Amino acid sequence: QVQFVESGGGLVQPGGSLRLSCKVFGIIMNIQRMGWFRQSPGTQRELVANITATGTTTYIESVKGRFTISRDNAKAEVYLQMNNLQSEDTGVYYCKAEPWQSADWGQGTQVTVAS
């Protein structure tokens, strides 16, 4: 059974940084594209960053230059380094493996950016 366990969220002031981690269970992670999703208040969950099995990364425009996704296949972990956080980055962050449409979601980790 696939399981994702996210951690690292918290309350941070605008301009601050956080590093999210995700432990992955139940799949061979090193052959999967992995992603971080965000669900902000009143919006649908969106894919903000993803990384292929070979390390190619893609970001939505609003986080380019501020967020960095990485992976450690040996540890079965995925990370999201978030710098210069802004209020619009507030939300619950989830990691996931493709296919994105599957029903396997973790509990997420809350990120709140506020002064």
C-alpha positions as CSV (number, residue, x, y, z in Angstrom):
1,Q,0.0,0.0,0.0
2,V,1.3,3.4,-1.0
3,Q,1.8,5.9,1.8
4,F,3.1,9.4,2.0
5,V,4.2,11.0,5.3
6,E,4.8,14.8,5.0
7,S,6.5,16.9,7.6
8,G,8.3,20.2,8.1
9,G,5.4,22.7,7.9
10,G,4.8,25.5,10.3
11,L,4.2,29.2,10.8
12,V,6.7,31.5,9.2
13,Q,6.9,35.3,8.5
14,P,6.9,36.6,5.0
15,G,10.4,36.2,3.5
16,G,11.2,33.2,5.6
17,S,12.1,29.7,4.7
18,L,10.9,26.2,5.3
19,R,12.0,22.7,4.2
20,L,9.3,20.1,3.7
21,S,10.1,16.4,3.8
22,C,8.1,13.4,2.6
23,K,8.7,9.8,3.4
24,V,7.4,7.4,0.8
25,F,6.3,3.8,1.5
26,G,5.0,1.1,-0.7
27,I,6.4,1.9,-4.1
28,I,9.8,1.8,-5.9
29,M,10.3,5.5,-5.7
30,N,13.3,5.7,-7.9
31,I,11.3,5.1,-11.0
32,Q,8.5,7.5,-10.2
33,R,7.9,11.1,-11.0
34,M,7.3,12.8,-7.6
35,G,5.4,16.0,-6.9
36,W,4.4,18.5,-4.3
37,F,0.9,19.7,-4.3
38,R,-0.6,22.7,-2.4
39,Q,-4.1,23.3,-1.3
40,S,-4.7,26.9,-0.3
41,P,-7.8,28.0,1.5
42,G,-10.8,28.2,-1.0
43,T,-8.8,26.7,-3.9
44,Q,-8.3,23.3,-5.5
45,R,-5.2,21.3,-4.9
46,E,-2.5,22.3,-7.4
47,L,0.8,20.7,-8.4
48,V,3.5,23.3,-7.6
49,A,6.6,21.3,-8.3
50,N,7.6,17.9,-9.7
51,I,10.8,16.0,-10.3
52,T,11.3,13.1,-12.7
53,A,13.1,9.9,-11.9
54,T,16.2,11.3,-13.6
55,G,16.0,14.6,-11.7
56,T,14.4,17.0,-14.2
57,T,12.3,19.6,-12.3
58,T,9.3,21.6,-13.2
59,Y,7.6,24.5,-11.2
60,I,4.6,26.6,-11.5
61,E,5.4,30.2,-12.4
62,S,4.6,31.7,-9.0
63,V,7.3,29.6,-7.2
64,K,10.1,29.6,-9.7
65,G,13.3,30.8,-8.2
66,R,12.0,30.4,-4.7
67,F,11.2,26.7,-4.3
68,T,13.4,23.7,-5.0
69,I,12.3,20.1,-5.2
70,S,14.7,17.3,-4.7
71,R,14.7,13.6,-3.9
72,D,16.8,11.0,-2.2
73,N,15.8,7.6,-3.7
74,A,18.0,5.7,-1.3
75,K,16.0,7.1,1.6
76,A,12.7,7.1,-0.3
77,E,12.3,10.8,0.5
78,V,11.3,13.9,-1.4
79,Y,11.9,17.4,-0.3
80,L,10.7,20.9,-1.0
81,Q,12.9,23.8,0.0
82,M,10.9,27.0,0.1
83,N,12.6,30.4,0.3
84,N,11.2,33.9,0.4
85,L,7.8,32.6,1.4
86,Q,4.8,34.9,0.8
87,S,1.3,34.9,2.2
88,E,0.0,33.3,-1.0
89,D,2.1,30.2,-0.3
90,T,-0.1,29.4,2.7
91,G,-1.8,26.1,2.4
92,V,-1.5,22.4,3.1
93,Y,1.3,20.7,1.2
94,Y,1.1,17.1,0.0
95,C,3.6,14.9,-1.8
96,K,2.6,12.3,-4.3
97,A,3.9,9.9,-6.9
98,E,2.4,9.6,-10.4
99,P,-0.3,8.9,-11.4
100,W,-1.6,12.2,-9.9
101,Q,-5.2,11.0,-10.2
102,S,-4.8,8.1,-7.8
103,A,-6.5,8.2,-4.5
104,D,-3.4,7.9,-2.4
105,W,-2.8,11.0,-0.4
106,G,-1.0,11.7,2.8
107,Q,-2.2,13.9,5.7
108,G,-0.2,16.8,4.3
109,T,1.7,19.4,6.3
110,Q,0.4,22.9,7.0
111,V,2.4,26.0,5.9
112,T,1.2,29.3,7.2
113,V,2.9,32.5,6.1
114,A,1.9,35.5,8.2
115,S,3.4,38.3,10.2
